[in-house]
Amino acid sequence: MDDQDLLQRIEALVKEEHDLRDGSQSADAGEDQAEVRARLRKVEESLDQCWDLLRQRRAKQASGEDPDEASTRPVNQVEGYPQ
């Protein structure tokens, strides 16, 4: 996955997050609030992983390394970063 693919994935996840937050996606699917919250959490985690991978790729490229050597880190690692 290159930077452009990652940015497109991020864009799709952001759209899904907004849809979940404003209720348009959940109303169409008939989901209950627990399902919506669970899906929103998964989307947020996926977004964090994508942003982390993009930052890794850009850092590797900036330091002359191969950005394709960057890898997706586990959710518990990405979610554990101090804000």
Summary of the structure (lengths in Angstrom):
residues: 83
radius of gyration: 15.0
end to end distance: 26.3
largest distance: 49.1
contacts: 195
relative contact order: 0.14
helix: 77%
strand: 0%
